[in-house]
Amino acid sequence: MRATRSGGPYSYEEFLDALTDKHHPEHRETKQWAGAFEPEVFSAQQANAAVGAMFVWAKERHNRK
């Protein structure tokens, strides 16, 4: 399941099924795309850091124009 086909929050359950079910037809592709993603682990600190990094990147990119 590619990112462009993940369907956002409405298809998250399907994404998790493909990620965790070794017999799912898209398991291998989803596992490859998701990498080390662990759906049961969430860190607000890591999420905030990732969003902050994206903001800095976007601001720097905008300033280069």
Backbone as a chain_set.jsonl record, in Angstrom:
{"seq": "MRATRSGGPYSYEEFLDALTDKHHPEHRETKQWAGAFEPEVFSAQQANAAVGAMFVWAKERHNRK", "coords": {"N": [[0.856, -1.178, 0.0], [0.9, 1.952, -1.057], [1.908, 5.298, -0.083], [0.382, 7.182, -1.425], [-1.902, 5.803, -1.796], [-2.94, 5.333, 0.652], [-5.184, 6.551, 1.74], [-5.619, 8.268, 3.843], [-6.888, 9.094, 7.141], [-9.173, 7.513, 7.068], [-8.604, 5.082, 5.956], [-6.814, 3.934, 7.625], [-7.123, 1.669, 9.265], [-7.174, -0.387, 7.383], [-4.582, -0.121, 6.42], [-3.144, -0.835, 8.748], [-3.98, -3.517, 8.945], [-2.812, -4.613, 6.628], [-0.175, -4.191, 7.266], [0.286, -5.747, 9.561], [-0.682, -8.344, 9.086], [0.653, -11.146, 7.871], [-0.288, -12.64, 5.759], [-1.749, -10.982, 4.205], [-2.445, -9.582, 1.011], [-1.025, -7.245, 0.394], [0.942, -7.042, 2.243], [3.817, -7.301, 2.171], [4.655, -5.124, 0.521], [3.567, -2.991, 1.979], [4.877, -3.234, 4.442], [7.475, -2.745, 3.616], [7.229, -0.093, 2.74], [6.404, 1.194, 5.115], [8.5, 0.809, 6.832], [10.18, 0.96, 9.893], [7.909, 1.473, 11.351], [5.872, 1.559, 14.2], [2.816, 0.979, 15.206], [1.697, 0.816, 17.766], [3.21, 2.358, 19.384], [3.57, 5.61, 20.528], [4.851, 8.821, 20.718], [4.516, 11.898, 22.003], [6.481, 13.822, 22.171], [8.328, 13.043, 20.172], [6.655, 13.28, 17.945], [6.077, 16.03, 17.984], [8.662, 17.02, 17.565], [9.157, 16.075, 14.976], [7.179, 17.446, 13.507], [8.015, 20.046, 14.007], [10.524, 20.003, 12.729], [9.7, 19.692, 10.082], [8.407, 22.116, 9.739], [10.53, 23.96, 9.986], [12.056, 23.162, 7.762], [10.24, 23.763, 5.679], [9.985, 26.519, 5.986], [12.628, 27.388, 5.507], [12.895, 26.535, 2.879], [10.965, 28.124, 1.64], [12.067, 30.647, 2.061], [14.269, 30.571, 0.374], [13.342, 31.112, -2.109]], "CA": [[0.0, 0.0, 0.0], [1.73, 3.142, -1.157], [1.401, 6.465, 0.646], [-0.646, 7.841, -2.223], [-3.109, 4.978, -1.759], [-3.298, 5.009, 2.028], [-6.541, 7.021, 1.986], [-5.712, 9.108, 5.029], [-7.364, 8.468, 8.384], [-10.281, 6.597, 6.832], [-8.084, 3.771, 5.566], [-5.753, 3.554, 8.559], [-7.355, 0.29, 9.708], [-6.721, -1.258, 6.284], [-3.124, -0.029, 6.448], [-2.677, -1.664, 9.862], [-4.203, -4.915, 8.576], [-1.782, -4.999, 5.661], [1.121, -4.132, 7.941], [0.446, -6.773, 10.594], [-1.116, -9.667, 8.629], [1.635, -11.662, 6.911], [-0.985, -13.26, 4.632], [-2.435, -9.925, 3.448], [-1.805, -9.465, -0.306], [-0.152, -6.066, 0.303], [1.786, -7.014, 3.446], [5.234, -7.068, 1.86], [4.809, -3.756, 0.031], [3.254, -2.076, 3.082], [5.968, -3.352, 5.409], [8.617, -2.071, 3.008], [6.946, 1.336, 2.734], [6.275, 1.708, 6.478], [9.779, 0.709, 7.525], [10.172, 0.561, 11.3], [6.725, 2.04, 11.981], [5.263, 0.75, 15.253], [1.554, 1.678, 15.482], [1.339, 0.816, 19.178], [4.093, 3.279, 20.087], [3.381, 7.011, 20.164], [5.542, 9.754, 21.589], [4.171, 13.285, 21.668], [7.74, 14.543, 22.014], [8.848, 12.731, 18.838], [5.737, 13.853, 16.965], [6.312, 17.471, 17.973], [9.968, 17.25, 16.949], [9.012, 15.849, 13.536], [6.414, 18.568, 12.955], [8.904, 21.213, 14.071], [11.533, 19.867, 11.677], [9.037, 19.967, 8.798], [8.149, 23.553, 9.697], [11.813, 24.615, 9.708], [12.387, 22.848, 6.367], [9.341, 24.514, 4.798], [10.332, 27.941, 6.109], [13.896, 27.575, 4.804], [12.628, 26.378, 1.446], [10.216, 29.307, 1.214], [12.996, 31.792, 2.081], [15.214, 30.433, -0.741], [12.701, 31.542, -3.365]], "C": [[0.894, 1.23, 0.0], [1.081, 4.306, -0.429], [0.274, 7.143, -0.115], [-1.951, 7.06, -2.226], [-3.573, 4.701, -0.343], [-4.663, 5.543, 2.414], [-6.713, 7.864, 3.234], [-6.294, 8.36, 6.217], [-8.464, 7.437, 8.173], [-9.813, 5.191, 6.455], [-6.975, 3.285, 6.49], [-5.903, 2.103, 9.019], [-6.892, -0.704, 8.634], [-5.196, -1.286, 6.219], [-2.556, -0.925, 7.552], [-2.861, -3.147, 9.573], [-3.104, -5.405, 7.636], [-0.403, -5.063, 6.32], [1.336, -5.325, 8.873], [0.079, -8.198, 10.161], [-0.182, -10.17, 7.531], [1.0, -12.302, 5.683], [-1.758, -12.239, 3.784], [-1.711, -9.742, 2.118], [-0.856, -8.261, -0.438], [0.802, -5.958, 1.495], [3.227, -6.616, 3.121], [5.486, -5.625, 1.432], [4.569, -2.741, 1.156], [4.369, -2.07, 4.11], [7.21, -2.606, 4.898], [8.432, -0.553, 3.061], [6.97, 1.92, 4.149], [7.587, 1.659, 7.253], [9.617, 0.233, 8.955], [8.972, 1.12, 12.057], [6.14, 1.065, 12.995], [3.974, 1.448, 15.683], [1.182, 1.741, 16.958], [2.191, 1.777, 20.012], [3.827, 4.7, 19.59], [4.079, 7.874, 21.19], [5.187, 11.163, 21.142], [5.44, 14.1, 21.43], [8.326, 14.293, 20.618], [7.962, 13.334, 17.751], [5.946, 15.358, 16.858], [7.64, 17.821, 17.309], [9.888, 17.085, 15.43], [8.257, 16.994, 12.873], [7.271, 19.827, 12.943], [9.957, 21.184, 12.976], [10.928, 20.151, 10.305], [8.77, 21.463, 8.646], [9.418, 24.314, 9.341], [12.198, 24.397, 8.254], [11.542, 23.679, 5.409], [9.675, 26.002, 4.82], [11.62, 28.243, 5.355], [13.697, 27.477, 3.293], [11.91, 27.607, 0.896], [11.152, 30.526, 1.127], [14.01, 31.752, 0.952], [14.644, 30.972, -2.044], [12.816, 33.028, -3.556]], "O": [[1.575, 1.5, 0.989], [-0.125, 4.312, -0.186], [-0.684, 7.626, 0.489], [-2.992, 7.589, -2.614], [-4.501, 3.918, -0.142], [-5.262, 5.022, 3.355], [-7.84, 8.146, 3.64], [-6.203, 7.134, 6.291], [-8.665, 6.571, 9.025], [-10.555, 4.223, 6.621], [-6.274, 2.325, 6.168], [-4.908, 1.39, 9.147], [-6.293, -1.733, 8.946], [-4.593, -2.335, 5.992], [-1.609, -1.677, 7.325], [-1.997, -3.955, 9.915], [-2.54, -6.481, 7.832], [0.427, -5.9, 5.963], [2.445, -5.852, 8.962], [0.491, -9.16, 10.808], [-0.221, -9.682, 6.401], [1.673, -12.489, 4.669], [-2.349, -12.597, 2.765], [-0.48, -9.745, 2.091], [0.025, -8.266, -1.299], [1.399, -4.906, 1.725], [3.78, -5.7, 3.73], [6.414, -4.979, 1.918], [5.29, -1.749, 1.266], [4.763, -1.009, 4.595], [7.898, -1.928, 5.66], [9.365, 0.181, 3.387], [7.495, 3.013, 4.36], [7.762, 2.393, 8.226], [8.983, -0.793, 9.2], [9.014, 1.23, 13.283], [5.935, -0.11, 12.691], [4.026, 2.411, 16.448], [0.429, 2.626, 17.365], [1.927, 1.984, 21.197], [3.854, 4.963, 18.388], [3.916, 7.677, 22.395], [5.52, 11.571, 20.03], [5.457, 14.979, 20.568], [8.771, 15.232, 19.957], [8.466, 13.841, 16.748], [5.986, 15.9, 15.754], [7.731, 18.805, 16.576], [10.482, 17.865, 14.685], [8.646, 17.461, 11.802], [7.253, 20.586, 11.974], [10.253, 22.21, 12.363], [11.567, 20.779, 9.461], [8.893, 22.012, 7.551], [9.393, 25.208, 8.495], [12.622, 25.335, 7.579], [12.06, 24.236, 4.441], [9.649, 26.663, 3.783], [11.701, 29.242, 4.64], [14.271, 28.254, 2.53], [12.223, 28.073, -0.2], [11.028, 31.338, 0.21], [14.566, 32.791, 0.596], [15.391, 31.255, -2.981], [12.334, 33.562, -4.555]]}, "num_chains": 1, "name": "protein.A"}
